[in-house]
């Protein structure tokens, strides 16, 4: 049985940074790398993760499978001077390393980020994803996100345009996920 857990990270250890870089590189190579098409140099990835921790409007969540970081996502809120949109947030840069898929960590990450948004009294969660990320699209639809628009020139990948899908979830009109998330079942071998 695989043990999966999700946590909000307030500080990254050196091993956390290394595991995030490894998991992100594998996700990027598999086509889901929050904008990167090829893994950047290691020092660029390390600087990226350390930089995330410095932005007050970002909260980093990581998923661990058997103690190893296998994915992450970020809750992004507007800066304090944006009163008109203080009710909204974005789920950004979510990914699961290919080796960890099938264990429910993407679902756990999304639900934990949603719970944190609800605790912050956020009313709406937004996200966007490339049309090619069919697993993520299926997950977001299953979790009650509404697809509201498609941008035909969202990303330029391997010499051609890839559409992007935009989703939102009204957190006031939907039921909150349980505060204690069930452990995912291991994928069949």
Buried (B, 14 or more C-beta within 10 A) or exposed (E): EBEBBBEEBEEBEEEBBBBBBBBBBBBBBBEBBBEBEEBBEEEEBBEBBEEBBEEEBBBBBBBBBEEBBBBBBBBBBBEEEEEEEBBBBBBBBBBBBBBBBBBBBBBBBBBBBBBBBBEEEBBBBBBBBBBBBEEBBEBBEEBBBEEEEEBEEBBEEEEEEBEBBBBBBEBEEBEEBEEEBEBBEBEEE
